Amino acid sequence: MSLLDTLFGGRKTEMIAADQALPGSEAPRFDIPSTHAVLGTPIQRPFPANLEVAYFGLGCFWGAERIFWQIPGVYTTAVGYLGGYTPNPTYEEVCSSKTGHTEAVMVVFDPAKVSYAELLKTFFEEHDPTQGMRQGNDWGTQYRSAIFTTSDEQAKTAREIADQLQPKLKEAGYGAITTEIEPAGPFYYAEDYHQQYLHKVPNGYCGLSGTGVSCPVPWATQPVSGGSQELDVTSIQLPQSDDEWRQRLTPMQYHVLREAGTERPFTGEYVDTETDGTYRCAACGNQLFDSGTKYHSGCGWPSFTEALPGAVEYLQDSTHGMVRTEVRCANCHSHLGHVFPDGPRAAGGNRFCMNSVSLDLLER
């Protein structure tokens, strides 16, 4: 028995064989809730036909679920057990590492609003995918990194992105990616008290911590067009140092875009603008928002109901004593603002609250 086995309770870091797994039960031994405590949407099938389902394991599912339910375009989430042998396990059984399951998050999403690749980017950036049978201080096979796919296309995308991320992780001093990528088997819902846990217990435990390495994901590959001008942002060389960014941007732009600052409300150039066109990233020119999705929210900053597909990335922001969803440019990773779930319900319910100084309007 290794030192780790001794310290962390027997062979919890070794996968159990199928013939040694706990027997489980034919049916769940607890009630499963029907409605998401935050989103108000169903967490059990059937789901609308236009939606897709993804499954991710990235350590303790309490914090992992919150990350995904905050992403615009996600219809619902739930936590459960996946990837093992024991049917209808309990939490205690999974924690024994005798079921083969990992703690997993089911993410039901609208691919017209958020792509599977964008969800993978969030997955890889919000935990350390090189840690094997653990995540941070949480040890055991139930905390292993895993992607359970529901289609051949999902599997192809997951492997491609993992392959692209590996050299960046190696360059940053990390080891090989240990993320399991396998077709999804049965998903067994976890107990009611685990569902949306950090909504019910806002200061509850969350052991997730990313590597700080940006995950390379294909974003908007089409040139920006508007009026008589076109700009292919893929051909633009981005600054490679902090000094180069300071030379390119004004002091206020640098403060907001590169230091995640915020301009004062009702002072920005685009707060009340109704001009037709495309809003681009002021740092790199990446197209971000169409003016048709802009609306007057009264918050003091330009507000949009949705971003262009693949244009932005989302990160959990825990600064200032609150948990918010930060929005960054998917091309240059500059800070743009935050997204909140209090927008017009008829348009999806999201309010992208952006800084004017982060934007550049290309009129049509």
KOLKOLGU-357655 format. One record per residue (C-alpha): residue in three letters; x, y, z; residue number from 1. Coordinates in steps of 0.05 Angstrom, whole numbers. Layout:
N
dogu_xx_yy_zz_fiti
ALA_X_Y_Z_NUM;
...
//
This chain:
364
dogu_xx_yy_zz_fiti
MET_0_0_0_1;
SER_28_68_-19_2;
LEU_37_127_27_3;
LEU_-21_163_-7_4;
ASP_-65_102_5_5;
THR_-45_102_78_6;
LEU_-59_176_87_7;
PHE_-124_178_49_8;
GLY_-162_116_70_9;
GLY_-140_52_37_10;
ARG_-141_46_-38_11;
LYS_-188_104_-53_12;
THR_-142_128_-109_13;
GLU_-147_61_-146_14;
MET_-206_44_-191_15;
ILE_-246_-14_-165_16;
ALA_-258_-74_-210_17;
ALA_-329_-85_-235_18;
ASP_-336_-151_-198_19;
GLN_-315_-119_-133_20;
ALA_-362_-58_-137_21;
LEU_-420_-48_-89_22;
PRO_-486_-79_-113_23;
GLY_-528_-15_-108_24;
SER_-603_-21_-119_25;
GLU_-654_-27_-174_26;
ALA_-684_41_-160_27;
PRO_-662_106_-126_28;
ARG_-665_103_-50_29;
PHE_-684_177_-43_30;
ASP_-729_228_-77_31;
ILE_-701_267_-135_32;
PRO_-725_339_-143_33;
SER_-758_360_-208_34;
THR_-739_434_-212_35;
HIS_-674_472_-211_36;
ALA_-671_515_-148_37;
VAL_-637_573_-185_38;
LEU_-660_570_-258_39;
GLY_-730_544_-245_40;
THR_-724_494_-302_41;
PRO_-734_419_-300_42;
ILE_-673_378_-281_43;
GLN_-703_312_-305_44;
ARG_-720_290_-376_45;
PRO_-753_302_-423_46;
PHE_-717_366_-443_47;
PRO_-736_410_-504_48;
ALA_-714_378_-569_49;
ASN_-667_436_-589_50;
LEU_-622_425_-528_51;
GLU_-560_381_-519_52;
VAL_-534_346_-457_53;
ALA_-462_344_-432_54;
TYR_-430_312_-371_55;
PHE_-368_335_-335_56;
GLY_-329_311_-274_57;
LEU_-281_362_-245_58;
GLY_-276_348_-171_59;
CYS_-328_363_-118_60;
PHE_-393_374_-155_61;
TRP_-418_429_-108_62;
GLY_-374_483_-138_63;
ALA_-372_452_-207_64;
GLU_-447_456_-216_65;
ARG_-450_530_-197_66;
ILE_-398_546_-250_67;
PHE_-441_517_-305_68;
TRP_-510_542_-283_69;
GLN_-483_613_-288_70;
ILE_-465_607_-362_71;
PRO_-514_640_-410_72;
GLY_-545_588_-456_73;
VAL_-546_534_-402_74;
TYR_-618_511_-393_75;
THR_-609_468_-331_76;
THR_-558_430_-289_77;
ALA_-558_374_-239_78;
VAL_-506_335_-200_79;
GLY_-500_260_-197_80;
TYR_-456_199_-205_81;
LEU_-427_173_-270_82;
GLY_-373_128_-299_83;
GLY_-377_70_-251_84;
TYR_-412_4_-240_85;
THR_-459_9_-181_86;
PRO_-532_24_-201_87;
ASN_-568_79_-162_88;
PRO_-512_92_-112_89;
THR_-516_136_-51_90;
TYR_-467_192_-35_91;
GLU_-436_151_21_92;
GLU_-425_92_-26_93;
VAL_-392_136_-79_94;
CYS_-347_167_-26_95;
SER_-323_97_-8_96;
SER_-292_92_-78_97;
LYS_-325_24_-84_98;
THR_-374_43_-139_99;
GLY_-327_67_-194_100;
HIS_-368_130_-203_101;
THR_-342_201_-204_102;
GLU_-380_262_-180_103;
ALA_-408_293_-244_104;
VAL_-449_352_-268_105;
MET_-503_344_-322_106;
VAL_-506_407_-365_107;
VAL_-565_416_-411_108;
PHE_-551_473_-460_109;
ASP_-576_508_-522_110;
PRO_-521_501_-575_111;
ALA_-549_562_-611_112;
LYS_-528_604_-550_113;
VAL_-467_568_-522_114;
SER_-425_517_-558_115;
TYR_-400_451_-530_116;
ALA_-329_477_-543_117;
GLU_-343_537_-497_118;
LEU_-367_490_-443_119;
LEU_-303_450_-451_120;
LYS_-262_514_-444_121;
THR_-297_527_-377_122;
PHE_-286_455_-356_123;
PHE_-211_456_-369_124;
GLU_-199_525_-340_125;
GLU_-237_516_-275_126;
HIS_-199_456_-249_127;
ASP_-132_421_-255_128;
PRO_-140_365_-306_129;
THR_-71_335_-290_130;
GLN_-83_310_-219_131;
GLY_-107_239_-231_132;
MET_-151_211_-176_133;
ARG_-158_276_-138_134;
GLN_-175_349_-144_135;
GLY_-139_396_-96_136;
ASN_-147_369_-26_137;
ASP_-202_321_-46_138;
TRP_-174_251_-57_139;
GLY_-208_190_-87_140;
THR_-232_161_-153_141;
GLN_-297_201_-145_142;
TYR_-258_265_-155_143;
ARG_-223_246_-220_144;
SER_-227_291_-281_145;
ALA_-274_264_-333_146;
ILE_-314_283_-395_147;
PHE_-372_237_-412_148;
THR_-395_248_-483_149;
THR_-463_239_-514_150;
SER_-443_239_-588_151;
ASP_-384_224_-633_152;
GLU_-378_299_-646_153;
GLN_-372_315_-572_154;
ALA_-318_262_-565_155;
LYS_-279_290_-625_156;
THR_-283_361_-599_157;
ALA_-262_341_-528_158;
ARG_-201_303_-552_159;
GLU_-180_358_-600_160;
ILE_-184_412_-546_161;
ALA_-147_368_-495_162;
ASP_-92_356_-547_163;
GLN_-86_431_-559_164;
LEU_-84_447_-484_165;
GLN_-31_395_-466_166;
PRO_31_433_-492_167;
LYS_7_497_-458_168;
LEU_1_460_-392_169;
LYS_70_429_-402_170;
GLU_100_497_-416_171;
ALA_69_522_-351_172;
GLY_101_465_-311_173;
TYR_42_417_-307_174;
GLY_42_343_-323_175;
ALA_1_302_-371_176;
ILE_-74_312_-375_177;
THR_-108_254_-339_178;
THR_-179_272_-359_179;
GLU_-220_210_-377_180;
ILE_-259_220_-442_181;
GLU_-311_165_-450_182;
PRO_-382_156_-476_183;
ALA_-433_172_-422_184;
GLY_-466_113_-387_185;
PRO_-524_119_-339_186;
PHE_-526_184_-299_187;
TYR_-552_173_-229_188;
TYR_-578_235_-195_189;
ALA_-548_254_-128_190;
GLU_-590_267_-66_191;
ASP_-634_329_-62_192;
TYR_-588_367_-14_193;
HIS_-531_363_-64_194;
GLN_-571_395_-120_195;
GLN_-551_469_-128_196;
TYR_-516_462_-61_197;
LEU_-479_528_-63_198;
HIS_-544_565_-76_199;
LYS_-574_532_-14_200;
VAL_-509_541_26_201;
PRO_-476_604_-5_202;
ASN_-414_599_38_203;
GLY_-407_524_30_204;
TYR_-345_486_11_205;
CYS_-316_494_-59_206;
GLY_-248_463_-70_207;
LEU_-240_479_-144_208;
SER_-179_516_-169_209;
GLY_-155_523_-241_210;
THR_-85_523_-268_211;
GLY_-86_594_-295_212;
VAL_-72_566_-364_213;
SER_-119_591_-418_214;
CYS_-153_535_-457_215;
PRO_-147_545_-533_216;
VAL_-216_539_-563_217;
PRO_-238_558_-634_218;
TRP_-279_621_-630_219;
ALA_-304_668_-685_220;
THR_-265_652_-748_221;
GLN_-306_696_-795_222;
PRO_-282_766_-811_223;
VAL_-318_823_-777_224;
SER_-360_861_-827_225;
GLY_-397_926_-824_226;
GLY_-407_983_-873_227;
SER_-351_979_-923_228;
GLN_-299_955_-874_229;
GLU_-276_884_-858_230;
LEU_-227_860_-805_231;
ASP_-200_790_-798_232;
VAL_-178_788_-725_233;
THR_-142_722_-735_234;
SER_-88_760_-773_235;
ILE_-75_811_-718_236;
GLN_-13_801_-675_237;
LEU_-33_811_-603_238;
PRO_14_845_-553_239;
GLN_60_795_-520_240;
SER_77_836_-458_241;
ASP_45_882_-408_242;
ASP_85_940_-436_243;
GLU_60_927_-506_244;
TRP_-12_928_-481_245;
ARG_0_994_-446_246;
GLN_26_1023_-511_247;
ARG_-34_1000_-550_248;
LEU_-89_1021_-501_249;
THR_-107_1086_-467_250;
PRO_-97_1086_-391_251;
MET_-172_1077_-380_252;
GLN_-176_1021_-431_253;
TYR_-117_986_-399_254;
HIS_-148_992_-330_255;
VAL_-214_961_-352_256;
LEU_-191_911_-406_257;
ARG_-127_885_-374_258;
GLU_-138_899_-300_259;
ALA_-213_881_-298_260;
GLY_-231_951_-276_261;
THR_-300_984_-283_262;
GLU_-318_1051_-312_263;
ARG_-366_1095_-273_264;
PRO_-440_1084_-290_265;
PHE_-474_1130_-340_266;
THR_-406_1158_-364_267;
GLY_-392_1110_-422_268;
GLU_-398_1128_-496_269;
TYR_-446_1071_-513_270;
VAL_-495_1072_-454_271;
ASP_-552_1101_-494_272;
THR_-528_1090_-565_273;
GLU_-579_1061_-614_274;
THR_-535_1061_-676_275;
ASP_-539_999_-720_276;
GLY_-475_959_-724_277;
THR_-428_908_-691_278;
TYR_-394_920_-624_279;
ARG_-322_896_-625_280;
CYS_-269_886_-572_281;
ALA_-231_951_-565_282;
ALA_-167_912_-551_283;
CYS_-166_865_-611_284;
GLY_-225_878_-657_285;
ASN_-261_812_-643_286;
GLN_-335_818_-658_287;
LEU_-375_812_-594_288;
PHE_-447_838_-598_289;
ASP_-497_856_-651_290;
SER_-533_922_-639_291;
GLY_-599_886_-648_292;
THR_-589_853_-579_293;
LYS_-574_919_-543_294;
TYR_-627_947_-497_295;
HIS_-636_1001_-444_296;
SER_-630_967_-377_297;
GLY_-622_1029_-335_298;
CYS_-560_1001_-300_299;
GLY_-513_1054_-327_300;
TRP_-472_1010_-374_301;
PRO_-486_984_-444_302;
SER_-530_922_-439_303;
PHE_-541_865_-487_304;
THR_-585_803_-484_305;
GLU_-534_757_-517_306;
ALA_-464_754_-546_307;
LEU_-446_730_-616_308;
PRO_-432_655_-618_309;
GLY_-361_639_-594_310;
ALA_-343_712_-583_311;
VAL_-335_712_-508_312;
GLU_-312_668_-451_313;
TYR_-339_662_-380_314;
LEU_-301_659_-314_315;
GLN_-325_655_-242_316;
ASP_-309_721_-206_317;
SER_-308_718_-130_318;
THR_-281_788_-117_319;
HIS_-314_841_-74_320;
GLY_-349_790_-30_321;
MET_-396_763_-83_322;
VAL_-398_709_-137_323;
ARG_-409_736_-208_324;
THR_-396_712_-279_325;
GLU_-342_752_-313_326;
VAL_-345_761_-389_327;
ARG_-280_765_-428_328;
CYS_-262_769_-502_329;
ALA_-250_698_-528_330;
ASN_-194_722_-573_331;
CYS_-149_766_-529_332;
HIS_-180_747_-461_333;
SER_-191_820_-442_334;
HIS_-243_838_-389_335;
LEU_-308_864_-417_336;
GLY_-357_863_-359_337;
HIS_-404_813_-326_338;
VAL_-468_776_-344_339;
PHE_-528_773_-297_340;
PRO_-592_731_-300_341;
ASP_-638_791_-294_342;
GLY_-647_810_-367_343;
PRO_-711_808_-409_344;
ARG_-743_739_-401_345;
ALA_-769_740_-472_346;
ALA_-698_746_-498_347;
GLY_-668_692_-454_348;
GLY_-663_727_-387_349;
ASN_-591_750_-390_350;
ARG_-561_820_-382_351;
PHE_-491_827_-410_352;
CYS_-468_889_-372_353;
MET_-408_915_-410_354;
ASN_-359_973_-403_355;
SER_-363_1023_-460_356;
VAL_-288_1031_-459_357;
SER_-282_956_-474_358;
LEU_-322_964_-538_359;
ASP_-314_994_-607_360;
LEU_-376_1003_-651_361;
LEU_-369_988_-725_362;
GLU_-429_1021_-757_363;
ARG_-468_988_-813_364;
//
